[in-house]
């Protein structure tokens, strides 16, 4: 039956509802159990995604192919790690409520549906399921003004972006007569030229999706939400939703609008340039490491969009590799941030990292590797991620985009190297707590291994990413 193509999503939905019933009947005393079972459920769904079927389901509303499977695996890895990282944090902070892992599960379900959507209506439903869960997660610390403010800003701006997306979809529907990706592509390819209404619709659709990946000029929510949300939720925001949204950008632009590269390429080039430049300069003045990571993520989205703008299979392959490596760089960095405690309390200032190499030499070494990698210093993984997308841009003769990308990457080295300088050359006023949870050590070890070993063993990431990109182009 066709619904078996969506078996991972069905299992995730049913499992989430079962865990919701467990939480409802047992209350907050079941928080740890629900969190553990949620992580197990995500791992089971991950296995189903790895060995799942390809094809269409639900009348063509849902599609499963190489690129959707690859992105779902990355998203599920980010979600599982996010749930695990949150367990100890919420226990320490006295915020043991069973809803948080369930909200992460529903957000993950929305991401998976969004990635596999083959229709604008299905796309919108997946986006809203993800977004509604993320709004609540951002404001999860109800007694914190910053967290409440973060949730409210995210909700208001998210509603605006959803309106822009819907308006764009309505324009595309009005001028093509269809909402399905394949039908829209066929309708637009059969006529002469691109109707002005469709071009306007594409701009609005791109604007709505750009908000989800926090690309300039739709990035306004990112620093405040990153800073205000609980740190493990920020880590979750930084990886899973962003990877899923970038995949949706690729599928929309290369699917129904695949033969209109000239129409949307200029918009993507502008967004990419603005994101890289703002991400490079705005992070320099930050004193909070979470706000620094917010502006850093905006810059990284700009680099990834370089590959999207190329409009080629090599560009898509480069984006997938880039975000696979971005996942491990960010998860590892946020594991270090979550381990930054003084007197049992979280600290978030960059200056608190001073002298870390003397009190926590292994954590300092891991964080240094992540910073060098995000800066694009060879031979670490981040360098190769940027190389792939810049090569794709050069191959499409987008020389200005590639040059600006390299220059902004050099500028961003300032704030990454500043953290390394603080850890190794400055003296700490008061050392951070030495006790680091076992799960954080395991996450740091795994992420460090990926970043360091990618140059020697790129196949496990580069091979599937190349195959996934080929599936988008009929390969």
Protein Blocks (a to p, Z undefined) as FASTA:
>chain_A
ZZlmmmmmmmmmmmmmmmmmmmmmnommlmmmmmmmmmmmmmmmmmmmmmmceddeehhl
accdfklmmmmmmmmmmmmmmmmmmmmmmmmnopacfklmmmmmmmmmmmmmmmmpcbfk
lmmmmmmmmmmmmmmmmmmmmmbmklmmmmmmmmmmmmmmmmmmmmmmmmmmmmnopabf
klmmmmmmmmgcjafklmmmmmmmmmmmmmmnopafklmmmmmmmmmpcfklmmmmmmmm
mmmmmmmmmmmmmmmmmmmmmmmmmmmmmmmmmmmmmmmmmmmmpcbfklmmmmmmmmmm
mmmmmmmmnopaklmmmmmmmmmmmmmmmmmmmmmmmmmcgehiacfbfklmgoklmmmm
mlmmmmmmmmmmmnopafbfklmmmmmmmmmmmmnopaklmmmmmmmmmmmmmmmmmmmm
mmmmpccfbdcdfbdcfklmmmmmmmmmmmmmmmmmmmlmmmmmmmmmmmmnoZZ
